[in-house]
Amino acid sequence: MARVNENYDKLSSNYLFSEIAKRTKSFSEKNPGTEILRLGIGNTTEPLTKSIIEKMHEGVDKLADPERYTGYGDEQGDLRLRKAIAEFYLRKGISIQYDEVFVSDGAKPDSANIQSIFAQNSTIAVQDPAYPVYVDSNVITGRIGAAKGTTYSGIIYMPCTAENDFFPELPGRKADIIYLCSPNNPTGAVATRAQLKRFVDYAIENKSVIIFDAAYHSFISDPELPRSIYEIDGAKKCSIEINSFSKSSGFTGVRLGWSVVPKELTIEGTREGKINAIWNRRQTTMFNGASNIAQEGGIAAISEEGIKENQKIIDLYMQNARAIKECFVQKGLTVYGGENAPYLWIKTPDGMSSWEFFEKVLSEAYVVITPGSGFGPSGEGYIRVSAFGHPDTIMKALESIKQNLGI
Ligand SMILES: Cc1ncc(COP(=O)(O)O)c(C=O)c1O
């Protein structure tokens, strides 16, 4: 008798982005002809750069040529791309071997799948608020209890609040798997070296593992702020870094990412190389490699030249971030983030809940923002605004907020 995985029923029923879509649709139906403007979505809008496009075209041409056609590639990724990613780290002074790099179809799948290589009874700690995938993937696997409102039982929430500059204290009880994301989605906070060092020391002492999501690394312009956890002494002993071409190179639809699983990484009961070998086994068993055309583009994107080209696009999004900050500050609101990250984290006025303020901004200014409470209990009373978007669309939304939002 087949039965479903009942853990799916434990997931919070109103998944954030579907609830936003539902409410926006309902508003549109009641107000036909009103143009809805969006400041909510973390989706890229600018076209791929010239060198990426050229390399992807080359990839297509190869597939049309019987001499150069390739079918399945290595599950772990094209050797040239794995080596290019290792070089990318080396340019920052970090030594990563190519066989510690696993190319994937994105940071979302990797951040959801990585938990599968750890023991079922592992305790999980997350920043609160956090990118929902870390919690949801552990709920589906059965490590965490059911949702009550925005809170799941059995998870160690590490609150990120204005009081701690949106970077958490160490977990209050022993955590086996610790998810950290910097620059952070949704708060836009970026961890300092000292903050990460405390977690690395904790993880080594407790034989815990840090899953470090660096999907937004390229938005850091302050040279003092680390772009990789491996900039921290000892991190290779205790951390897996998950990364993405989505936001740094506009690959949200192309789909390409990578994870670094260092051989030095050990946890309770393992020797060096074991976790790397298990992730290798997981990927070779359950993943058939990223698209060869996407990987060609990735080789161009991660080269020194490719990164320079993409910087212009990052700068454009960060210009949006500055304009958004200025607009909400002018409205008298307290705005965090948006300096080394494409997200702004804004305190709602007059003690309004996140969803109340969502409704107000939608009904008065016709602008969709993201309620902070959808990212965890400490997100209540905040909204997330995204700097991704064409500058003209963003300016239109900001103009409407300036003119129409009654605060
Ligand atoms: C923190 C974080 N990690 C990962 C992702 C997804 O990355 P990818 O497109 O590579 O799957 C996102 C996307 O919004 C994100 O915010």
The ligand as an SDF file (V2000), in Angstrom:
LIG
                    3D

 16 16  0  0  0  0  0  0  0  0999 V2000
   19.6590   32.6460    0.0790 C   0  0  0  0  0  0  0  0  0  0  0  0
   19.3610   32.0400   -1.2410 C   0  0  0  0  0  0  0  0  0  0  0  0
   19.9730   30.9090   -1.5940 N   0  0  0  0  0  0  0  0  0  0  0  0
   19.7330   30.3300   -2.7640 C   0  0  0  0  0  0  0  0  0  0  0  0
   18.8360   30.8760   -3.6680 C   0  0  0  0  0  0  0  0  0  0  0  0
   18.5260   30.1850   -4.9480 C   0  0  0  0  0  0  0  0  0  0  0  0
   19.6310   30.1320   -5.7670 O   0  0  0  0  0  0  0  0  0  0  0  0
   19.5720   29.3630   -7.1600 P   0  0  0  0  0  0  0  0  0  0  0  0
   18.8770   30.2230   -8.1380 O   0  0  0  0  0  0  0  0  0  0  0  0
   21.0260   29.1520   -7.4810 O   0  0  0  0  0  0  0  0  0  0  0  0
   18.8790   28.0590   -6.9550 O   0  0  0  0  0  0  0  0  0  0  0  0
   18.1820   32.0470   -3.3470 C   0  0  0  0  0  0  0  0  0  0  0  0
   17.2120   32.6180   -4.3030 C   0  0  0  0  0  0  0  0  0  0  0  0
   16.4910   33.5290   -4.0900 O   0  0  0  0  0  0  0  0  0  0  0  0
   18.4350   32.6340   -2.1020 C   0  0  0  0  0  0  0  0  0  0  0  0
   17.8150   33.7650   -1.7430 O   0  0  0  0  0  0  0  0  0  0  0  0
  1  2  1  0
  2  3  1  0
  2 15  2  0
  3  4  2  0
  4  5  1  0
  5  6  1  0
  5 12  2  0
  6  7  1  0
  7  8  1  0
  8  9  2  0
  8 10  1  0
  8 11  1  0
 12 13  1  0
 12 15  1  0
 13 14  2  0
 15 16  1  0
M  END
$$$$
